Amino acid sequence: MTPEDVKVKLIEVLQEIQSDSGYEETPISGITCPMTDLKGFDSLLGVEAINMLADKLDVEIPSSYIHKICLSQDGKQWLTLDESVAVVCEIVNRGGT
């Protein structure tokens, strides 16, 4: 699974969540930080987004990994889309699912 595959699917998921939440569409790119750049996006929607992404990629992402996809290792900074994609690829490609 390539980072580009994951990125495309994650953008689809985030756009779907924004649409379903009734917020106007915000442009999403690799430097977008969902937690700070997307209106109404919070940690609960972050969990939902990761679960939706797992479904779209047809993989399982254990709940113990979800925080690693959204937060920096030190837990002090929300990750950008590109950073989250890298973490998802690492989890999926090393068989962490």
N, CA, C and O atoms as a MOPAC input file, in Angstrom:
PM7 MOZYME 1SCF
protein

 N      0.84800 1    -1.17500 1     0.00000 1
 C      0.00000 1     0.00000 1     0.00000 1
 C      0.89700 1     1.24400 1     0.00000 1
 O      1.79700 1     1.38100 1     0.82800 1
 N      0.63100 1     2.12900 1    -0.93600 1
 C      1.48700 1     3.30600 1    -1.06600 1
 C      0.92200 1     4.48500 1    -0.26400 1
 O     -0.27400 1     4.53900 1     0.02200 1
 N      1.79400 1     5.41700 1     0.08900 1
 C      1.32100 1     6.62300 1     0.77500 1
 C      0.27900 1     7.38000 1    -0.05400 1
 O     -0.66100 1     7.94600 1     0.50500 1
 N      0.43700 1     7.39500 1    -1.36600 1
 C     -0.52600 1     8.10100 1    -2.21300 1
 C     -1.91000 1     7.45700 1    -2.12700 1
 O     -2.92000 1     8.16000 1    -2.08900 1
 N     -1.96000 1     6.10800 1    -2.09500 1
 C     -3.24200 1     5.40300 1    -1.94200 1
 C     -3.93100 1     5.82300 1    -0.64600 1
 O     -5.12100 1     6.13600 1    -0.62300 1
 N     -3.15100 1     5.81900 1     0.42400 1
 C     -3.69300 1     6.16200 1     1.73900 1
 C     -4.14500 1     7.62200 1     1.76400 1
 O     -5.20900 1     7.93900 1     2.29500 1
 N     -3.34000 1     8.50100 1     1.19300 1
 C     -3.65600 1     9.93200 1     1.19200 1
 C     -4.96400 1    10.21300 1     0.45400 1
 O     -5.81100 1    10.95900 1     0.94700 1
 N     -5.12500 1     9.62000 1    -0.71900 1
 C     -6.35500 1     9.81700 1    -1.49900 1
 C     -7.57600 1     9.36800 1    -0.69400 1
 O     -8.58600 1    10.07100 1    -0.64500 1
 N     -7.48000 1     8.21300 1    -0.07300 1
 C     -8.61000 1     7.68600 1     0.70500 1
 C     -8.87100 1     8.53400 1     1.94800 1
 O    -10.02500 1     8.76500 1     2.30700 1
 N     -7.81500 1     8.99600 1     2.60400 1
 C     -8.00000 1     9.81000 1     3.79900 1
 C     -8.64800 1    11.14700 1     3.43700 1
 O     -9.50600 1    11.63300 1     4.17500 1
 N     -8.25700 1    11.73900 1     2.33100 1
 C     -8.90100 1    12.98400 1     1.89800 1
 C    -10.37900 1    12.73800 1     1.61600 1
 O    -11.22300 1    13.55300 1     1.98800 1
 N    -10.70100 1    11.62000 1     0.96200 1
 C    -12.10400 1    11.26800 1     0.70500 1
 C    -12.88300 1    11.17400 1     2.01800 1
 O    -13.99000 1    11.70000 1     2.13200 1
 N    -12.29900 1    10.50600 1     2.99300 1
 C    -12.94700 1    10.33300 1     4.29800 1
 C    -13.18200 1    11.68800 1     4.96500 1
 O    -14.27800 1    11.95300 1     5.45900 1
 N    -12.17400 1    12.53400 1     4.98200 1
 C    -12.30800 1    13.84100 1     5.63600 1
 C    -13.34100 1    14.71100 1     4.93000 1
 O    -14.09900 1    15.42700 1     5.58600 1
 N    -13.37900 1    14.65600 1     3.60900 1
 C    -14.38600 1    15.41100 1     2.86700 1
 C    -15.78800 1    14.88800 1     3.16500 1
 O    -16.73100 1    15.66900 1     3.29500 1
 N    -15.92400 1    13.57900 1     3.27300 1
 C    -17.21300 1    12.97300 1     3.59700 1
 C    -17.68100 1    13.39800 1     4.98800 1
 O    -18.85200 1    13.72100 1     5.18600 1
 N    -16.76500 1    13.39400 1     5.94000 1
 C    -17.11500 1    13.80700 1     7.30500 1
 C    -17.53800 1    15.27200 1     7.31700 1
 O    -18.52700 1    15.62200 1     7.96000 1
 N    -16.80300 1    16.13100 1     6.61500 1
 C    -17.15300 1    17.54800 1     6.55800 1
 C    -18.54600 1    17.72900 1     5.95300 1
 O    -19.35800 1    18.50000 1     6.46400 1
 N    -18.81000 1    17.01800 1     4.87100 1
 C    -20.10600 1    17.11200 1     4.20000 1
 C    -21.22900 1    16.61400 1     5.10200 1
 O    -22.25900 1    17.27400 1     5.24300 1
 N    -21.02900 1    15.44600 1     5.71500 1
 C    -22.04800 1    14.86700 1     6.59400 1
 C    -22.29600 1    15.72200 1     7.83000 1
 O    -23.38800 1    15.69600 1     8.39800 1
 N    -21.27800 1    16.48300 1     8.24800 1
 C    -21.40800 1    17.33300 1     9.43300 1
 C    -22.05000 1    18.67800 1     9.10200 1
 O    -22.34100 1    19.46900 1     9.99900 1
 N    -22.27000 1    18.93600 1     7.80800 1
 C    -22.91400 1    20.17100 1     7.40400 1
 C    -21.98800 1    21.37200 1     7.28700 1
 O    -22.45100 1    22.50700 1     7.17600 1
 N    -20.69100 1    21.13000 1     7.31100 1
 C    -19.73000 1    22.22400 1     7.17800 1
 C    -19.36700 1    22.40000 1     5.70800 1
 O    -19.35000 1    21.43900 1     4.93800 1
 N    -19.07400 1    23.65000 1     5.33300 1
 C    -18.67200 1    23.86700 1     3.95400 1
 C    -17.33600 1    23.18300 1     3.70300 1
 O    -16.50300 1    23.04900 1     4.59900 1
 N    -17.15800 1    22.75600 1     2.46100 1
 C    -15.95300 1    22.01100 1     2.11500 1
 C    -14.72200 1    22.89900 1     2.24300 1
 O    -14.67700 1    24.01100 1     1.71600 1
 N    -13.74300 1    22.38900 1     2.94400 1
 C    -12.46000 1    23.06400 1     3.11800 1
 C    -11.44100 1    22.35600 1     2.24200 1
 O    -11.39000 1    21.12600 1     2.23300 1
 N    -10.62300 1    23.11000 1     1.49900 1
 C     -9.57900 1    22.43800 1     0.72000 1
 C     -8.66200 1    21.62900 1     1.64900 1
 O     -8.23900 1    22.11800 1     2.69700 1
 N     -8.36200 1    20.39200 1     1.25100 1
 C     -7.54300 1    19.50200 1     2.07000 1
 C     -6.31200 1    19.10700 1     1.27000 1
 O     -6.41100 1    18.67400 1     0.12200 1
 N     -5.15000 1    19.26500 1     1.89700 1
 C     -3.88400 1    18.87900 1     1.26200 1
 C     -3.01600 1    18.17500 1     2.29900 1
 O     -3.44000 1    17.93700 1     3.42900 1
 N     -1.81000 1    17.85300 1     1.89700 1
 C     -0.89900 1    17.15400 1     2.79700 1
 C     -0.53100 1    17.93700 1     4.04000 1
 O     -0.19300 1    17.34600 1     5.06600 1
 N     -0.59300 1    19.26900 1     3.96600 1
 C     -0.23500 1    20.08000 1     5.13600 1
 C     -1.44300 1    20.40800 1     6.01500 1
 O     -1.30900 1    21.06800 1     7.04600 1
 N     -2.61400 1    19.94600 1     5.60300 1
 C     -3.81200 1    20.15600 1     6.41600 1
 C     -3.69700 1    19.37300 1     7.71800 1
 O     -3.33600 1    18.19600 1     7.71500 1
 N     -4.00400 1    20.02600 1     8.81400 1
 C     -4.09300 1    19.35800 1    10.11000 1
 C     -5.57900 1    19.26700 1    10.44100 1
 O     -6.18200 1    20.26500 1    10.83700 1
 N     -6.17700 1    18.09300 1    10.28700 1
 C     -7.62100 1    17.98100 1    10.48900 1
 C     -8.11400 1    18.55600 1    11.81700 1
 O     -9.16800 1    19.19000 1    11.86700 1
 N     -7.36000 1    18.33800 1    12.88100 1
 C     -7.81400 1    18.77200 1    14.20000 1
 C     -7.86000 1    20.28900 1    14.34700 1
 O     -8.63000 1    20.80900 1    15.15400 1
 N     -7.04900 1    20.99500 1    13.58200 1
 C     -7.02600 1    22.45000 1    13.71400 1
 C     -7.55000 1    23.17800 1    12.48300 1
 O     -7.98400 1    24.32600 1    12.58300 1
 N     -7.51600 1    22.52500 1    11.32700 1
 C     -7.88500 1    23.20700 1    10.08600 1
 C     -9.30100 1    22.91900 1     9.60100 1
 O     -9.83000 1    23.66800 1     8.78000 1
 N     -9.92100 1    21.85900 1    10.08500 1
 C    -11.25900 1    21.50300 1     9.63500 1
 C    -12.29100 1    21.86000 1    10.70200 1
 O    -12.23400 1    21.36900 1    11.82900 1
 N    -13.21500 1    22.70600 1    10.33400 1
 C    -14.22700 1    23.18900 1    11.27000 1
 C    -15.01100 1    22.01100 1    11.86700 1
 O    -15.47900 1    21.12700 1    11.15000 1
 N    -15.13800 1    22.02800 1    13.19400 1
 C    -15.91800 1    21.02000 1    13.89800 1
 C    -15.21900 1    19.68700 1    14.10000 1
 O    -15.77200 1    18.78800 1    14.73300 1
 N    -14.00700 1    19.54500 1    13.56900 1
 C    -13.29800 1    18.27100 1    13.67700 1
 C    -12.67200 1    18.16800 1    15.05700 1
 O    -11.97700 1    19.08000 1    15.50400 1
 N    -12.92200 1    17.05300 1    15.72800 1
 C    -12.39100 1    16.84800 1    17.07400 1
 C    -11.88600 1    15.41200 1    17.20600 1
 O    -11.88800 1    14.65200 1    16.23800 1
 N    -11.46000 1    15.05500 1    18.40100 1
 C    -10.85900 1    13.73300 1    18.59300 1
 C    -11.85500 1    12.59600 1    18.32600 1
 O    -11.45400 1    11.52400 1    17.87200 1
 N    -13.12900 1    12.81200 1    18.59800 1
 C    -14.12300 1    11.77200 1    18.30300 1
 C    -14.26300 1    11.57100 1    16.79800 1
 O    -14.36600 1    10.44000 1    16.32500 1
 N    -14.26700 1    12.66900 1    16.05100 1
 C    -14.30900 1    12.54000 1    14.59400 1
 C    -13.00200 1    11.96100 1    14.06800 1
 O    -12.98900 1    11.29500 1    13.03300 1
 N    -11.91100 1    12.21100 1    14.77200 1
 C    -10.63300 1    11.61200 1    14.39500 1
 C    -10.69300 1    10.09400 1    14.45300 1
 O    -10.20300 1     9.41100 1    13.55300 1
 N    -11.28800 1     9.57300 1    15.50400 1
 C    -11.46200 1     8.12100 1    15.64100 1
 C    -12.36400 1     7.60200 1    14.52600 1
 O    -12.07000 1     6.57700 1    13.91000 1
 N    -13.45600 1     8.30600 1    14.27000 1
 C    -14.37500 1     7.90900 1    13.19900 1
 C    -13.66000 1     7.91700 1    11.85000 1
 O    -13.84300 1     7.00600 1    11.04300 1
 N    -12.84500 1     8.94400 1    11.60600 1
 C    -12.11200 1     9.03600 1    10.34100 1
 C    -11.16300 1     7.85800 1    10.16000 1
 O    -11.06600 1     7.30500 1     9.06500 1
 N    -10.46700 1     7.47100 1    11.21800 1
 C     -9.53100 1     6.34600 1    11.12000 1
 C    -10.28900 1     5.04800 1    10.86200 1
 O     -9.84100 1     4.21100 1    10.07800 1
 N    -11.43000 1     4.87700 1    11.51400 1
 C    -12.23900 1     3.68000 1    11.26900 1
 C    -12.77000 1     3.64900 1     9.83500 1
 O    -12.77300 1     2.59700 1     9.19700 1
 N    -13.21600 1     4.79300 1     9.33200 1
 C    -13.69300 1     4.87400 1     7.94800 1
 C    -12.54800 1     4.59800 1     6.97200 1
 O    -12.73200 1     3.91100 1     5.96700 1
 N    -11.37000 1     5.13700 1     7.27500 1
 C    -10.20600 1     4.90500 1     6.43000 1
 C     -9.85700 1     3.42000 1     6.39300 1
 O     -9.57900 1     2.87100 1     5.32700 1
 N     -9.87000 1     2.78000 1     7.53900 1
 C     -9.57700 1     1.34500 1     7.59900 1
 C    -10.55000 1     0.56400 1     6.72000 1
 O    -10.14900 1    -0.35900 1     6.01200 1
 N    -11.83500 1     0.93800 1     6.76700 1
 C    -12.83100 1     0.27100 1     5.92300 1
 C    -12.52600 1     0.48100 1     4.44200 1
 O    -12.57800 1    -0.46300 1     3.65300 1
 N    -12.20800 1     1.72500 1     4.06700 1
 C    -11.92700 1     2.02600 1     2.65600 1
 C    -10.67000 1     1.31000 1     2.15700 1
 O    -10.59000 1     0.93000 1     0.98900 1
 N     -9.69800 1     1.13000 1     3.04200 1
 C     -8.45300 1     0.44900 1     2.66900 1
 C     -8.54100 1    -1.05700 1     2.85300 1
 O     -7.63200 1    -1.79100 1     2.46600 1
 N     -9.64000 1    -1.51500 1     3.44500 1
 C     -9.85100 1    -2.93200 1     3.73200 1
 C     -8.73000 1    -3.49500 1     4.60400 1
 O     -8.16000 1    -4.55100 1     4.32700 1
 N     -8.43800 1    -2.74100 1     5.67500 1
 C     -7.44700 1    -3.16700 1     6.66300 1
 C     -8.04800 1    -2.97000 1     8.05300 1
 O     -9.07200 1    -2.30900 1     8.22000 1
 N     -7.39400 1    -3.55000 1     9.02600 1
 C     -7.80600 1    -3.33400 1    10.40900 1
 C     -6.72900 1    -2.50800 1    11.09200 1
 O     -5.54100 1    -2.82800 1    11.02800 1
 N     -7.16800 1    -1.44000 1    11.74600 1
 C     -6.24100 1    -0.62600 1    12.51700 1
 C     -6.66100 1    -0.75600 1    13.98100 1
 O     -7.70900 1    -0.24400 1    14.37400 1
 N     -5.85500 1    -1.43200 1    14.78100 1
 C     -6.21400 1    -1.63900 1    16.18400 1
 C     -6.43300 1    -0.31200 1    16.90600 1
 O     -5.74400 1     0.67200 1    16.63800 1
 N     -7.37800 1    -0.29500 1    17.80400 1
 C     -7.70000 1     0.94200 1    18.53100 1
 C     -6.49500 1     1.48800 1    19.28800 1
 O     -6.41100 1     2.69200 1    19.52900 1
 N     -5.57000 1     0.62400 1    19.66300 1
 C     -4.38600 1     1.08700 1    20.39000 1
 C     -3.46700 1     1.94800 1    19.52100 1
 O     -2.57100 1     2.61400 1    20.03800 1
 N     -3.68500 1     1.93800 1    18.20700 1
 C     -2.86600 1     2.73000 1    17.29200 1
 C     -3.51000 1     4.05300 1    16.90800 1
 O     -2.83900 1     4.91600 1    16.34200 1
 N     -4.77400 1     4.23200 1    17.19500 1
 C     -5.49400 1     5.40400 1    16.69700 1
 C     -4.85800 1     6.70500 1    17.15600 1
 O     -4.71000 1     7.62900 1    16.35600 1
 N     -4.47900 1     6.80000 1    18.41900 1
 C     -3.87800 1     8.05200 1    18.89700 1
 C     -2.56000 1     8.35400 1    18.19100 1
 O     -2.19700 1     9.51900 1    18.03400 1
 N     -1.83800 1     7.31400 1    17.76200 1
 C     -0.56300 1     7.51200 1    17.07300 1
 C     -0.75600 1     8.10100 1    15.67900 1
 O      0.16200 1     8.70000 1    15.12000 1
 N     -1.94600 1     7.93000 1    15.12400 1
 C     -2.24400 1     8.43600 1    13.78600 1
 C     -2.62500 1     9.91400 1    13.83400 1
 O     -2.49400 1    10.61900 1    12.83400 1
 N     -3.08700 1    10.38100 1    14.96900 1
 C     -3.55500 1    11.76500 1    15.09500 1
 C     -2.58800 1    12.67500 1    15.84700 1
 O     -2.56500 1    13.88400 1    15.61600 1
 N     -1.79900 1    12.10500 1    16.73700 1
 C     -0.93200 1    12.89700 1    17.61900 1
 C      0.54200 1    12.55900 1    17.43800 1
 O      0.89400 1    11.42600 1    17.10800 1
 N      1.40100 1    13.55600 1    17.65800 1
 C      2.84300 1    13.31800 1    17.62900 1
 C      3.21800 1    12.32500 1    18.72600 1
 O      2.44200 1    12.09700 1    19.65400 1
 N      4.38700 1    11.74500 1    18.62000 1
 C      4.81300 1    10.73700 1    19.58800 1
 C      4.86000 1    11.27600 1    21.00700 1
 O      4.59500 1    10.54200 1    21.96000 1
 N      5.19600 1    12.55800 1    21.15800 1
 C      5.23600 1    13.12800 1    22.50500 1
 C      3.85700 1    13.59000 1    22.98500 1
 O      3.71000 1    14.05800 1    24.11400 1
 N      2.84600 1    13.45400 1    22.11600 1
 C      1.47700 1    13.79900 1    22.48900 1
 C      1.20300 1    15.28600 1    22.59100 1
 O      0.19400 1    15.68600 1    23.17100 1
 N      2.07900 1    16.11300 1    22.04100 1
 C      1.93500 1    17.55700 1    22.19500 1
 C      1.45600 1    18.27300 1    20.94200 1
 O      1.13000 1    19.45900 1    20.99900 1
 N      1.40900 1    17.57400 1    19.81000 1
 C      1.06900 1    18.24200 1    18.56400 1
 C      0.20300 1    17.33500 1    17.69100 1
 O      0.47100 1    16.14200 1    17.54500 1
 N     -0.84900 1    17.93700 1    17.11100 1
 C     -1.67200 1    17.20400 1    16.15600 1
 C     -0.88400 1    17.02600 1    14.86800 1
 O     -0.11200 1    17.90300 1    14.48200 1
 N     -1.07700 1    15.89500 1    14.20600 1
 C     -0.35200 1    15.60300 1    12.97500 1
 C     -1.06500 1    16.17000 1    11.75300 1
 O     -2.28600 1    16.31700 1    11.73400 1
 N     -0.26400 1    16.48400 1    10.72800 1
 C     -0.82300 1    16.88400 1     9.44700 1
 C     -1.29400 1    15.63000 1     8.71200 1
 O     -1.02600 1    14.50500 1     9.13400 1
 N     -1.99100 1    15.84700 1     7.61800 1
 C     -2.46500 1    14.72800 1     6.81200 1
 C     -1.29000 1    13.86000 1     6.34500 1
 O     -1.34000 1    12.63600 1     6.46800 1
 N     -0.23400 1    14.48600 1     5.81100 1
 C      0.92600 1    13.70900 1     5.34900 1
 C      1.57900 1    12.91900 1     6.48100 1
 O      2.00000 1    11.78000 1     6.27900 1
 N      1.66500 1    13.50900 1     7.65800 1
 C      2.24600 1    12.79700 1     8.80700 1
 C      1.37500 1    11.61900 1     9.21900 1
 O      1.88600 1    10.54800 1     9.54500 1
 N      0.06700 1    11.81500 1     9.20300 1
 C     -0.86000 1    10.72700 1     9.53500 1
 C     -0.77500 1     9.60600 1     8.51100 1
 O     -0.81300 1     8.42900 1     8.86800 1
 N     -0.65800 1     9.97000 1     7.23300 1
 C     -0.52500 1     8.97200 1     6.17500 1
 C      0.71900 1     8.12000 1     6.40600 1
 O      0.66700 1     6.90000 1     6.25500 1
 N      1.82700 1     8.74400 1     6.76600 1
 C      3.06700 1     8.00200 1     7.02300 1
 C      2.88500 1     7.00000 1     8.16100 1
 O      3.38100 1     5.87600 1     8.08500 1
 N      2.18000 1     7.40200 1     9.20800 1
 C      1.94500 1     6.50900 1    10.33900 1
 C      1.05400 1     5.34100 1     9.91900 1
 O      1.32800 1     4.19400 1    10.27300 1
 N     -0.01100 1     5.62500 1     9.16800 1
 C     -0.90700 1     4.56000 1     8.70100 1
 C     -0.12200 1     3.56200 1     7.84300 1
 O     -0.26000 1     2.35100 1     8.01800 1
 N      0.68900 1     4.06000 1     6.93200 1
 C      1.48300 1     3.16900 1     6.07300 1
 C      2.42100 1     2.29800 1     6.89400 1
 O      2.57500 1     1.10900 1     6.61500 1
 N      3.04200 1     2.88400 1     7.89700 1
 C      3.94500 1     2.12600 1     8.76300 1
 C      3.18500 1     1.00800 1     9.47900 1
 O      3.65700 1    -0.12700 1     9.54400 1
 N      2.02400 1     1.33200 1    10.00900 1
 C      1.21600 1     0.33700 1    10.73400 1
 C      0.76900 1    -0.78800 1     9.79900 1
 O      0.90600 1    -1.96800 1    10.12000 1
 N      0.23800 1    -0.41100 1     8.65100 1
 C     -0.31200 1    -1.39300 1     7.71400 1
 C      0.79300 1    -2.23200 1     7.07000 1
 O      0.66900 1    -3.45300 1     6.97000 1
 N      1.85900 1    -1.58600 1     6.64000 1
 C      2.91500 1    -2.31000 1     5.92200 1
 C      3.77600 1    -3.19400 1     6.80400 1
 O      4.39900 1    -4.13600 1     6.31500 1
 N      3.82000 1    -2.90800 1     8.08600 1
 C      4.61200 1    -3.79100 1     8.96600 1
 C      3.75800 1    -4.89200 1     9.57500 1
 O      4.23100 1    -5.69200 1    10.38200 1
 N      2.48500 1    -4.91900 1     9.17200 1
 C      1.61200 1    -5.97800 1     9.66100 1
 C      1.09400 1    -5.71600 1    11.05100 1
 O      0.79800 1    -6.65000 1    11.79600 1
 N      0.98100 1    -4.43900 1    11.41200 1
 C      0.46700 1    -4.08100 1    12.73600 1
 C     -1.02200 1    -4.23800 1    12.84800 1
 O     -1.61300 1    -3.91000 1    13.87700 1
 N     -1.64500 1    -4.74500 1    11.77900 1
 C     -3.09700 1    -4.90000 1    11.82100 1
 C     -3.47400 1    -6.31600 1    12.10900 1
 O     -4.66100 1    -6.63600 1    12.18300 1

